[in-house]
Amino acid sequence: MVEQGQGEHVTAPGHGSPRLAVETWESLFRAQVTVMRRLQADPVWDGLTLREYDVLFSLTKGPDEGMRLRDLNVYILLSQPSLSRMVDRLATRGLVERTSAPDDARGTLVRLTPAGRDLQRATGRAHARAIATYVGGALDDDELTTLGELLERLRAAQQVIPDVVRAAVPEPRAGERRP
């Protein structure tokens, strides 16, 4: 086991079959795409996109005084410039506000406004009902528990698994196509 911090342990990485790992990833990815398409089609997103909701939701996980963009970006699957533009749009709509960091005059914190918090809560309740329907409708409680534990192990193990090192891929010759 590898110490993760705060009393948590990460089991040392296994040595699963490469083929089975790829097939499992493909299944996980396809399941996520299928469920995400259903979630994105939900009428709850009429006034807010799923990505905007993700920013609002992630801000609820931070301190009340707000989060720096770089800290918020850890939770969001957007580039830093894209996140910054989204925060600007959310601020224009009155859902978030930027304030100066108390410990660094150059730093900026982003936090929810009362309107942003209200919208996040209302949207979150409807979103949770859809998740419960689409995910909970396919798996029982024991399966959900097992899947959650496995996914958490997969996430946590990434910090101890070395990066893939690749040799340079030669450029295709004129007229050749890459697969």
TASUL-V501433 format. One line per field, one symbol per residue. psi: psi as a letter, one per 20 degrees, with the letter a starting at -180 (. if undefined). Layout:
psi->???
This chain:
psi->qpphqkjqqppqqalqpgghgghgggggghggggghggghipiijhjprhggggggghhiiaqhiaqqghhhhhipmqqghggghghgghghijhrqprqphiohiqpqpqqrhhgggggggghggghggghghghihqrgggggggggghgggghihiipqqppqqppqqqrpiqqq.
